[in-house]
Amino acid sequence: MNLYIKTLNRLFETLPSIADSEAIKGHDKARAEIMTAYEHLDKAMTRLVIDNV
């Protein structure tokens, strides 16, 4: 796994925790945007992994 994929994976693993954090509670739009970013990042990482196989 190259450095870019490792970096993206670290962000991917962190986003749900950020979305569920105390700081985000009460900010439904921000949470939705974070989870949308999570979904987009998942798709991008899948494409990167497939392209690098």
C-alpha distance matrix in Angstrom:
0.0 3.8 6.8 8.2 6.3 6.6 10.1 10.9 10.1 12.4 15.0 14.8 15.6 18.3 20.2 22.2 23.4 24.6 26.3 28.1 29.0 32.6 32.3 31.6 34.3 37.0 34.9 34.2 33.3 30.7 29.2 29.1 27.4 24.7 24.2 24.3 21.5 19.5 20.2 19.4 16.0 15.3 16.4 14.4 11.0 12.2 13.1 9.9 8.1 11.3 11.7 8.5 9.8
3.8 0.0 3.8 5.6 5.5 6.3 8.8 10.2 10.6 12.5 14.6 15.2 16.6 18.7 20.4 22.9 24.0 24.6 26.5 28.7 29.3 32.8 32.1 31.4 34.4 37.0 34.6 34.2 33.0 30.2 29.2 29.2 27.0 24.4 24.5 24.3 21.2 19.8 20.7 19.3 15.9 16.1 16.9 14.2 11.5 13.4 13.6 9.9 9.5 12.7 12.0 9.0 11.4
6.8 3.8 0.0 3.8 5.5 5.0 6.1 8.6 9.7 10.6 12.5 14.0 15.3 16.8 18.6 21.5 22.2 22.4 24.7 26.9 27.1 30.5 29.5 29.1 32.3 34.9 32.5 32.4 31.2 28.2 27.4 27.8 25.5 22.8 23.3 23.3 19.9 18.8 20.4 18.9 15.4 16.3 17.6 14.7 12.2 15.0 15.3 11.7 12.0 15.5 14.8 12.3 15.0
8.2 5.6 3.8 0.0 3.8 5.4 5.1 6.1 8.4 10.0 10.8 12.0 14.2 15.5 16.7 19.7 20.9 20.8 22.6 25.2 25.7 29.1 27.9 27.1 30.4 32.7 30.1 29.8 28.3 25.5 24.8 24.9 22.4 20.0 20.6 20.2 16.8 16.1 17.4 15.6 12.2 13.6 14.5 11.3 9.4 12.6 12.7 9.3 10.6 13.9 13.1 11.5 14.7
6.3 5.5 5.5 3.8 0.0 3.8 5.4 5.1 5.9 8.6 9.9 10.0 12.0 14.1 15.3 17.9 19.4 19.8 21.4 23.7 24.6 28.2 27.5 26.4 29.4 31.8 29.4 28.8 27.6 24.9 23.8 23.7 21.6 19.0 19.0 18.8 15.7 14.3 15.3 14.0 10.5 10.9 12.2 9.6 6.8 9.6 10.5 7.4 7.7 11.4 11.5 10.0 12.5
6.6 6.3 5.0 5.4 3.8 0.0 3.8 5.5 5.0 6.3 8.8 9.6 10.5 12.5 14.5 17.0 17.8 18.5 20.6 22.6 23.1 26.6 26.1 25.5 28.4 31.2 29.1 28.8 28.0 25.1 23.7 24.2 22.4 19.3 19.4 20.0 16.9 15.1 16.8 16.1 12.4 12.7 14.8 12.7 9.6 12.4 13.9 11.1 10.7 14.5 15.0 13.0 15.0
10.1 8.8 6.1 5.1 5.4 3.8 0.0 3.8 5.4 5.2 6.5 8.6 10.1 10.9 12.7 15.7 16.4 16.4 18.6 20.9 21.1 24.5 23.5 23.0 26.2 28.9 26.5 26.6 25.5 22.4 21.5 22.3 20.0 17.1 17.8 18.4 14.9 13.7 16.0 15.0 11.3 12.7 14.9 12.6 10.3 13.8 15.0 12.3 13.0 16.7 16.8 15.4 17.9
10.9 10.2 8.6 6.1 5.1 5.5 3.8 0.0 3.8 5.4 5.1 6.0 8.6 9.9 10.6 13.6 15.1 15.0 16.6 19.2 20.0 23.5 22.5 21.5 24.5 26.9 24.5 24.1 22.9 20.1 19.0 19.3 17.1 14.3 14.7 14.9 11.6 10.3 12.3 11.3 7.5 9.1 11.3 9.1 7.2 10.8 12.2 10.2 11.3 14.7 15.2 14.5 17.0
10.1 10.6 9.7 8.4 5.9 5.0 5.4 3.8 0.0 3.8 5.4 4.8 6.1 8.5 10.1 12.3 13.6 14.5 16.2 18.1 19.1 22.8 22.5 21.5 24.2 26.9 24.8 24.3 23.6 20.9 19.2 19.6 18.1 15.0 14.7 15.6 12.8 10.4 12.3 12.3 8.6 8.7 11.6 10.5 7.6 10.4 12.8 11.2 10.9 14.5 15.8 14.8 16.5
12.4 12.5 10.6 10.0 8.6 6.3 5.2 5.4 3.8 0.0 3.8 5.4 5.2 6.3 8.9 11.4 11.7 12.4 14.8 16.5 16.9 20.4 20.0 19.6 22.4 25.4 23.5 23.5 23.1 20.0 18.5 19.6 18.1 14.6 15.0 16.5 13.6 11.5 14.2 14.5 10.9 11.6 14.8 13.6 11.2 14.1 16.5 14.7 14.6 18.2 19.4 18.2 20.0
15.0 14.6 12.5 10.8 9.9 8.8 6.5 5.1 5.4 3.8 0.0 3.8 5.4 5.0 6.2 9.5 10.3 10.1 12.2 14.5 15.0 18.4 17.6 16.8 19.9 22.5 20.3 20.3 19.6 16.5 15.3 16.3 14.5 11.1 12.0 13.3 10.2 8.6 11.8 11.9 8.6 10.3 13.4 12.3 10.9 14.1 16.2 14.9 15.6 18.9 19.9 19.3 21.5
14.8 15.2 14.0 12.0 10.0 9.6 8.6 6.0 4.8 5.4 3.8 0.0 3.8 5.5 5.6 7.9 9.9 10.5 11.6 13.8 15.1 18.8 18.5 17.1 19.7 22.3 20.2 19.5 19.0 16.4 14.5 14.9 13.7 10.4 10.0 11.4 8.9 6.2 8.9 9.7 6.6 7.1 10.7 10.5 8.9 11.5 14.2 13.6 13.9 16.9 18.5 18.3 20.0
15.6 16.6 15.3 14.2 12.0 10.5 10.1 8.6 6.1 5.2 5.4 3.8 0.0 3.8 5.9 6.9 7.9 9.7 11.3 12.5 13.7 17.4 17.8 16.8 19.1 22.1 20.6 20.1 20.3 17.6 15.2 16.3 15.8 12.2 11.6 13.9 11.9 8.8 11.6 13.1 10.3 10.0 13.8 14.0 11.9 14.0 17.0 16.4 16.0 19.0 21.0 20.4 21.7
18.3 18.7 16.8 15.5 14.1 12.5 10.9 9.9 8.5 6.3 5.0 5.5 3.8 0.0 3.8 5.8 5.5 6.4 8.9 10.3 10.7 14.3 14.3 13.7 16.3 19.4 17.9 18.0 18.2 15.2 13.1 14.9 14.2 10.5 10.9 13.6 11.5 9.2 12.7 14.1 11.6 12.3 15.9 15.9 14.4 16.9 19.6 18.9 19.0 22.2 23.7 23.2 24.8
20.2 20.4 18.6 16.7 15.3 14.5 12.7 10.6 10.1 8.9 6.2 5.6 5.9 3.8 0.0 3.8 5.4 5.0 6.1 8.6 9.8 13.4 13.0 11.5 14.1 16.8 15.0 14.7 14.6 11.8 9.7 11.2 10.5 6.7 7.3 10.0 8.2 6.3 10.0 11.6 9.8 10.9 14.3 14.7 14.0 16.5 19.0 18.8 19.4 22.2 23.7 23.9 25.6
22.2 22.9 21.5 19.7 17.9 17.0 15.7 13.6 12.3 11.4 9.5 7.9 6.9 5.8 3.8 0.0 3.8 5.4 5.0 6.2 8.5 12.2 12.8 11.0 12.7 15.6 14.4 13.6 14.4 12.2 9.1 10.7 11.3 7.8 7.0 10.5 10.1 7.6 10.5 13.1 11.9 12.0 15.5 16.7 15.9 17.7 20.6 20.8 21.0 23.5 25.6 25.8 27.0
23.4 24.0 22.2 20.9 19.4 17.8 16.4 15.1 13.6 11.7 10.3 9.9 7.9 5.5 5.4 3.8 0.0 3.8 5.4 5.1 5.9 9.7 10.7 10.0 11.7 15.1 14.5 14.6 15.9 13.2 10.5 13.0 13.6 10.1 10.3 13.8 13.1 10.9 14.1 16.5 14.9 15.3 18.9 19.7 18.6 20.6 23.6 23.4 23.4 26.3 28.2 28.0 29.3
24.6 24.6 22.4 20.8 19.8 18.5 16.4 15.0 14.5 12.4 10.1 10.5 9.7 6.4 5.0 5.4 3.8 0.0 3.8 5.4 5.0 8.5 8.1 7.3 10.0 13.1 11.9 12.6 13.4 10.3 8.4 11.4 11.3 8.0 9.5 12.7 11.7 10.6 14.1 15.9 14.6 15.9 19.2 19.6 19.1 21.5 24.0 23.8 24.4 27.2 28.8 28.8 30.5
26.3 26.5 24.7 22.6 21.4 20.6 18.6 16.6 16.2 14.8 12.2 11.6 11.3 8.9 6.1 5.0 5.4 3.8 0.0 3.8 5.6 8.7 8.6 6.2 8.2 10.9 9.5 9.3 10.4 8.0 5.1 8.0 8.9 6.1 7.0 10.5 10.5 9.7 12.6 14.8 14.4 15.4 18.4 19.4 19.4 21.4 23.9 24.2 25.0 27.4 29.1 29.6 31.2
28.1 28.7 26.9 25.2 23.7 22.6 20.9 19.2 18.1 16.5 14.5 13.8 12.5 10.3 8.6 6.2 5.1 5.4 3.8 0.0 3.8 6.7 8.3 6.7 7.1 10.5 10.5 10.4 12.7 10.8 7.7 10.6 12.3 9.9 9.9 13.6 14.1 12.6 15.3 17.9 17.5 17.9 21.1 22.3 21.9 23.7 26.5 26.9 27.2 29.6 31.6 31.9 33.2
29.0 29.3 27.1 25.7 24.6 23.1 21.1 20.0 19.1 16.9 15.0 15.1 13.7 10.7 9.8 8.5 5.9 5.0 5.6 3.8 0.0 3.8 5.4 5.6 6.7 10.4 10.6 11.9 14.0 11.5 9.4 13.0 14.0 11.4 12.6 16.1 15.9 14.9 18.0 20.2 19.3 20.2 23.5 24.3 23.8 25.9 28.6 28.6 29.0 31.7 33.5 33.5 35.0
32.6 32.8 30.5 29.1 28.2 26.6 24.5 23.5 22.8 20.4 18.4 18.8 17.4 14.3 13.4 12.2 9.7 8.5 8.7 6.7 3.8 0.0 3.8 5.5 5.3 8.8 10.1 12.1 14.6 12.5 11.1 14.8 16.1 14.1 15.5 18.8 18.9 18.3 21.3 23.4 22.8 23.8 27.0 27.7 27.4 29.6 32.2 32.2 32.7 35.4 37.1 37.2 38.8
32.3 32.1 29.5 27.9 27.5 26.1 23.5 22.5 22.5 20.0 17.6 18.5 17.8 14.3 13.0 12.8 10.7 8.1 8.6 8.3 5.4 3.8 0.0 3.8 5.7 8.4 8.5 11.3 13.0 10.4 10.2 13.9 14.4 12.7 15.0 17.9 17.6 17.7 20.8 22.4 21.9 23.5 26.4 26.8 26.8 29.3 31.6 31.4 32.3 35.1 36.5 36.6 38.5
31.6 31.4 29.1 27.1 26.4 25.5 23.0 21.5 21.5 19.6 16.8 17.1 16.8 13.7 11.5 11.0 10.0 7.3 6.2 6.7 5.6 5.5 3.8 0.0 3.8 6.2 5.4 7.7 9.5 7.1 6.5 10.2 11.1 9.8 11.8 14.6 14.8 15.1 18.0 19.7 19.6 21.1 23.9 24.6 24.9 27.2 29.4 29.6 30.6 33.1 34.6 35.1 36.9
34.3 34.4 32.3 30.4 29.4 28.4 26.2 24.5 24.2 22.4 19.9 19.7 19.1 16.3 14.1 12.7 11.7 10.0 8.2 7.1 6.7 5.3 5.7 3.8 0.0 3.8 5.5 7.2 10.3 9.2 8.0 11.3 13.2 12.4 13.6 16.5 17.4 17.4 19.8 22.0 22.2 23.3 26.0 27.1 27.5 29.4 31.7 32.3 33.1 35.4 37.1 37.7 39.3
37.0 37.0 34.9 32.7 31.8 31.2 28.9 26.9 26.9 25.4 22.5 22.3 22.1 19.4 16.8 15.6 15.1 13.1 10.9 10.5 10.4 8.8 8.4 6.2 3.8 0.0 3.8 5.8 8.9 9.0 8.8 11.4 13.5 13.7 14.9 17.2 18.6 19.2 21.2 23.1 23.9 25.1 27.5 28.7 29.5 31.3 33.4 34.2 35.3 37.4 39.0 39.9 41.6
34.9 34.6 32.5 30.1 29.4 29.1 26.5 24.5 24.8 23.5 20.3 20.2 20.6 17.9 15.0 14.4 14.5 11.9 9.5 10.5 10.6 10.1 8.5 5.4 5.5 3.8 0.0 3.8 5.6 5.4 6.3 8.7 10.1 10.8 12.5 14.4 15.6 16.7 18.7 20.2 21.1 22.7 24.9 25.9 26.9 28.9 30.7 31.5 32.9 34.9 36.3 37.3 39.2
34.2 34.2 32.4 29.8 28.8 28.8 26.6 24.1 24.3 23.5 20.3 19.5 20.1 18.0 14.7 13.6 14.6 12.6 9.3 10.4 11.9 12.1 11.3 7.7 7.2 5.8 3.8 0.0 3.8 5.5 5.1 6.1 8.6 9.9 10.6 12.2 14.2 15.2 16.5 18.4 19.8 21.0 22.8 24.3 25.5 27.1 28.9 30.1 31.4 33.1 34.7 36.0 37.7
33.3 33.0 31.2 28.3 27.6 28.0 25.5 22.9 23.6 23.1 19.6 19.0 20.3 18.2 14.6 14.4 15.9 13.4 10.4 12.7 14.0 14.6 13.0 9.5 10.3 8.9 5.6 3.8 0.0 3.8 5.4 5.0 6.2 8.6 9.9 10.4 12.3 14.1 15.3 16.4 18.2 19.9 21.3 22.4 24.1 25.8 27.2 28.4 30.1 31.7 33.0 34.4 36.4
30.7 30.2 28.2 25.5 24.9 25.1 22.4 20.1 20.9 20.0 16.5 16.4 17.6 15.2 11.8 12.2 13.2 10.3 8.0 10.8 11.5 12.5 10.4 7.1 9.2 9.0 5.4 5.5 3.8 0.0 3.8 5.4 5.1 6.2 8.7 9.8 10.5 12.3 14.4 15.3 16.3 18.4 20.2 20.9 22.2 24.4 25.9 26.6 28.3 30.3 31.4 32.5 34.6
29.2 29.2 27.4 24.8 23.8 23.7 21.5 19.0 19.2 18.5 15.3 14.5 15.2 13.1 9.7 9.1 10.5 8.4 5.1 7.7 9.4 11.1 10.2 6.5 8.0 8.8 6.3 5.1 5.4 3.8 0.0 3.8 5.4 5.1 6.2 8.6 9.8 10.5 12.5 14.3 15.2 16.5 18.7 19.9 20.8 22.6 24.6 25.5 26.7 28.7 30.2 31.3 33.0
29.1 29.2 27.8 24.9 23.7 24.2 22.3 19.3 19.6 19.6 16.3 14.9 16.3 14.9 11.2 10.7 13.0 11.4 8.0 10.6 13.0 14.8 13.9 10.2 11.3 11.4 8.7 6.1 5.0 5.4 3.8 0.0 3.8 5.4 5.1 6.1 8.6 9.7 10.6 12.3 14.1 15.2 16.8 18.4 19.8 21.2 22.9 24.3 25.7 27.2 28.7 30.2 31.9
27.4 27.0 25.5 22.4 21.6 22.4 20.0 17.1 18.1 18.1 14.5 13.7 15.8 14.2 10.5 11.3 13.6 11.3 8.9 12.3 14.0 16.1 14.4 11.1 13.2 13.5 10.1 8.6 6.2 5.1 5.4 3.8 0.0 3.8 5.4 5.0 6.1 8.5 9.8 10.5 12.1 14.1 15.5 16.3 18.1 19.9 21.2 22.3 24.1 25.8 26.8 28.3 30.4
24.7 24.4 22.8 20.0 19.0 19.3 17.1 14.3 15.0 14.6 11.1 10.4 12.2 10.5 6.7 7.8 10.1 8.0 6.1 9.9 11.4 14.1 12.7 9.8 12.4 13.7 10.8 9.9 8.6 6.2 5.1 5.4 3.8 0.0 3.8 5.4 5.0 6.2 8.8 9.9 10.4 12.3 14.5 15.1 16.2 18.3 20.0 20.7 22.2 24.3 25.5 26.5 28.5
24.2 24.5 23.3 20.6 19.0 19.4 17.8 14.7 14.7 15.0 12.0 10.0 11.6 10.9 7.3 7.0 10.3 9.5 7.0 9.9 12.6 15.5 15.0 11.8 13.6 14.9 12.5 10.6 9.9 8.7 6.2 5.1 5.4 3.8 0.0 3.8 5.3 4.8 6.3 8.7 9.6 10.4 12.6 14.2 15.1 16.6 18.6 19.8 20.9 22.7 24.3 25.5 27.1
24.3 24.3 23.3 20.2 18.8 20.0 18.4 14.9 15.6 16.5 13.3 11.4 13.9 13.6 10.0 10.5 13.8 12.7 10.5 13.6 16.1 18.8 17.9 14.6 16.5 17.2 14.4 12.2 10.4 9.8 8.6 6.1 5.0 5.4 3.8 0.0 3.8 5.3 5.1 6.3 8.5 9.8 10.9 12.4 14.2 15.5 16.9 18.5 20.1 21.4 22.8 24.4 26.2
21.5 21.2 19.9 16.8 15.7 16.9 14.9 11.6 12.8 13.6 10.2 8.9 11.9 11.5 8.2 10.1 13.1 11.7 10.5 14.1 15.9 18.9 17.6 14.8 17.4 18.6 15.6 14.2 12.3 10.5 9.8 8.6 6.1 5.0 5.3 3.8 0.0 3.8 5.4 5.1 6.0 8.5 9.9 10.3 12.0 14.1 15.3 16.2 18.0 19.8 20.8 22.2 24.3
19.5 19.8 18.8 16.1 14.3 15.1 13.7 10.3 10.4 11.5 8.6 6.2 8.8 9.2 6.3 7.6 10.9 10.6 9.7 12.6 14.9 18.3 17.7 15.1 17.4 19.2 16.7 15.2 14.1 12.3 10.5 9.7 8.5 6.2 4.8 5.3 3.8 0.0 3.8 5.5 5.1 6.1 8.8 9.9 10.4 12.2 14.4 15.2 16.3 18.3 19.9 20.9 22.6
20.2 20.7 20.4 17.4 15.3 16.8 16.0 12.3 12.3 14.2 11.8 8.9 11.6 12.7 10.0 10.5 14.1 14.1 12.6 15.3 18.0 21.3 20.8 18.0 19.8 21.2 18.7 16.5 15.3 14.4 12.5 10.6 9.8 8.8 6.3 5.1 5.4 3.8 0.0 3.8 5.4 5.1 6.4 8.7 10.0 10.7 12.7 14.4 15.5 16.7 18.5 20.1 21.5
19.4 19.3 18.9 15.6 14.0 16.1 15.0 11.3 12.3 14.5 11.9 9.7 13.1 14.1 11.6 13.1 16.5 15.9 14.8 17.9 20.2 23.4 22.4 19.7 22.0 23.1 20.2 18.4 16.4 15.3 14.3 12.3 10.5 9.9 8.7 6.3 5.1 5.5 3.8 0.0 3.8 5.4 5.2 6.2 8.6 9.9 10.8 12.4 14.3 15.5 16.6 18.4 20.3
16.0 15.9 15.4 12.2 10.5 12.4 11.3 7.5 8.6 10.9 8.6 6.6 10.3 11.6 9.8 11.9 14.9 14.6 14.4 17.5 19.3 22.8 21.9 19.6 22.2 23.9 21.1 19.8 18.2 16.3 15.2 14.1 12.1 10.4 9.6 8.5 6.0 5.1 5.4 3.8 0.0 3.8 5.4 5.0 6.0 8.4 9.8 10.4 12.1 14.1 15.1 16.3 18.3
15.3 16.1 16.3 13.6 10.9 12.7 12.7 9.1 8.7 11.6 10.3 7.1 10.0 12.3 10.9 12.0 15.3 15.9 15.4 17.9 20.2 23.8 23.5 21.1 23.3 25.1 22.7 21.0 19.9 18.4 16.5 15.2 14.1 12.3 10.4 9.8 8.5 6.1 5.1 5.4 3.8 0.0 3.8 5.5 5.3 6.1 8.7 9.9 10.6 12.3 14.2 15.4 16.7
16.4 16.9 17.6 14.5 12.2 14.8 14.9 11.3 11.6 14.8 13.4 10.7 13.8 15.9 14.3 15.5 18.9 19.2 18.4 21.1 23.5 27.0 26.4 23.9 26.0 27.5 24.9 22.8 21.3 20.2 18.7 16.8 15.5 14.5 12.6 10.9 9.9 8.8 6.4 5.2 5.4 3.8 0.0 3.8 5.5 5.1 6.3 8.7 10.0 10.6 12.3 14.3 15.7
14.4 14.2 14.7 11.3 9.6 12.7 12.6 9.1 10.5 13.6 12.3 10.5 14.0 15.9 14.7 16.7 19.7 19.6 19.4 22.3 24.3 27.7 26.8 24.6 27.1 28.7 25.9 24.3 22.4 20.9 19.9 18.4 16.3 15.1 14.2 12.4 10.3 9.9 8.7 6.2 5.0 5.5 3.8 0.0 3.8 5.4 5.2 6.2 8.7 9.9 10.5 12.3 14.5
11.0 11.5 12.2 9.4 6.8 9.6 10.3 7.2 7.6 11.2 10.9 8.9 11.9 14.4 14.0 15.9 18.6 19.1 19.4 21.9 23.8 27.4 26.8 24.9 27.5 29.5 26.9 25.5 24.1 22.2 20.8 19.8 18.1 16.2 15.1 14.2 12.0 10.4 10.0 8.6 6.0 5.3 5.5 3.8 0.0 3.8 5.4 5.0 6.1 8.5 9.7 10.5 12.4
12.2 13.4 15.0 12.6 9.6 12.4 13.8 10.8 10.4 14.1 14.1 11.5 14.0 16.9 16.5 17.7 20.6 21.5 21.4 23.7 25.9 29.6 29.3 27.2 29.4 31.3 28.9 27.1 25.8 24.4 22.6 21.2 19.9 18.3 16.6 15.5 14.1 12.2 10.7 9.9 8.4 6.1 5.1 5.4 3.8 0.0 3.8 5.5 5.2 6.1 8.5 9.9 10.9
13.1 13.6 15.3 12.7 10.5 13.9 15.0 12.2 12.8 16.5 16.2 14.2 17.0 19.6 19.0 20.6 23.6 24.0 23.9 26.5 28.6 32.2 31.6 29.4 31.7 33.4 30.7 28.9 27.2 25.9 24.6 22.9 21.2 20.0 18.6 16.9 15.3 14.4 12.7 10.8 9.8 8.7 6.3 5.2 5.4 3.8 0.0 3.8 5.5 5.1 6.0 8.5 10.1
9.9 9.9 11.7 9.3 7.4 11.1 12.3 10.2 11.2 14.7 14.9 13.6 16.4 18.9 18.8 20.8 23.4 23.8 24.2 26.9 28.6 32.2 31.4 29.6 32.3 34.2 31.5 30.1 28.4 26.6 25.5 24.3 22.3 20.7 19.8 18.5 16.2 15.2 14.4 12.4 10.4 9.9 8.7 6.2 5.0 5.5 3.8 0.0 3.8 5.5 5.1 6.1 8.8
8.1 9.5 12.0 10.6 7.7 10.7 13.0 11.3 10.9 14.6 15.6 13.9 16.0 19.0 19.4 21.0 23.4 24.4 25.0 27.2 29.0 32.7 32.3 30.6 33.1 35.3 32.9 31.4 30.1 28.3 26.7 25.7 24.1 22.2 20.9 20.1 18.0 16.3 15.5 14.3 12.1 10.6 10.0 8.7 6.1 5.2 5.5 3.8 0.0 3.8 5.5 5.1 6.3
11.3 12.7 15.5 13.9 11.4 14.5 16.7 14.7 14.5 18.2 18.9 16.9 19.0 22.2 22.2 23.5 26.3 27.2 27.4 29.6 31.7 35.4 35.1 33.1 35.4 37.4 34.9 33.1 31.7 30.3 28.7 27.2 25.8 24.3 22.7 21.4 19.8 18.3 16.7 15.5 14.1 12.3 10.6 9.9 8.5 6.1 5.1 5.5 3.8 0.0 3.8 5.4 5.4
11.7 12.0 14.8 13.1 11.5 15.0 16.8 15.2 15.8 19.4 19.9 18.5 21.0 23.7 23.7 25.6 28.2 28.8 29.1 31.6 33.5 37.1 36.5 34.6 37.1 39.0 36.3 34.7 33.0 31.4 30.2 28.7 26.8 25.5 24.3 22.8 20.8 19.9 18.5 16.6 15.1 14.2 12.3 10.5 9.7 8.5 6.0 5.1 5.5 3.8 0.0 3.8 5.7
8.5 9.0 12.3 11.5 10.0 13.0 15.4 14.5 14.8 18.2 19.3 18.3 20.4 23.2 23.9 25.8 28.0 28.8 29.6 31.9 33.5 37.2 36.6 35.1 37.7 39.9 37.3 36.0 34.4 32.5 31.3 30.2 28.3 26.5 25.5 24.4 22.2 20.9 20.1 18.4 16.3 15.4 14.3 12.3 10.5 9.9 8.5 6.1 5.1 5.4 3.8 0.0 3.8
9.8 11.4 15.0 14.7 12.5 15.0 17.9 17.0 16.5 20.0 21.5 20.0 21.7 24.8 25.6 27.0 29.3 30.5 31.2 33.2 35.0 38.8 38.5 36.9 39.3 41.6 39.2 37.7 36.4 34.6 33.0 31.9 30.4 28.5 27.1 26.2 24.3 22.6 21.5 20.3 18.3 16.7 15.7 14.5 12.4 10.9 10.1 8.8 6.3 5.4 5.7 3.8 0.0
